[in-house]
Amino acid sequence: MADFIPKQYRKEQFTIRMEQEMLADVDRLASEYSLSRSEFIVQCVRFAMEHMSQKEQE
């Protein structure tokens, strides 16, 4: 079994703006997955970035 090694993850707070309807959807989906709003948004952004084509990234 792998060893558990707790460590600090560097996170930075920032502000974003989005339409109220989209925020309501984010909150609803985050709740469905038992995630905080922040955790859900981070995972969405990470997924989007990992799935961008190379052409889109340039």
N, C-alpha and C positions, 0 to 999 in steps of 0.2 A: 504494500500500500504506500502511496506517495506521502511524504511528510507535509504537514500543514505549516506553512511559514507565513504568518500574518505580516502585512506590510502596508505602508501608507501609499495611497494613490493620490497623485497631485491632481486636484480639480480646481477649476477657476469659475467663479460666479460671473454671470453676465446676463443681460436683459435682451429678450427678443419680443417682437410684437407680431401678433397674428390676429386674423379675424375671429370674432367671438364664436362663430359657428365651428370653426376649426378647433379652437381651444376646447369647446364642449365635446367634440369628437375625441380629442386627445385625452381629456379627463375620463370619458366613458371607457375608452379602450384601455387606458392605464389601469383603471379600476377592475376591468374584466380580467386582466393579467396579474392583479395584485402587485402592481408597480407604482412607484411615485410618478408624478408627472415628469419630473426631471429624468428619472431612469428610463421611462418610456421614450422620451424625446431623444435621449442620447443613443438608445438602441436603434431608433428609426434613422437617425443621421448616420450612424456607423454602417447600417445595412445599405443605405443609399450610396454612401461613398465606396463601399466595397463592391457594389454592383454597377458602378458607372463604367462605361466602356472607355478604353484608353483614349479614343478620339474626343469624348466628352470632357476628359480631364485636361486636355491641352487647350 
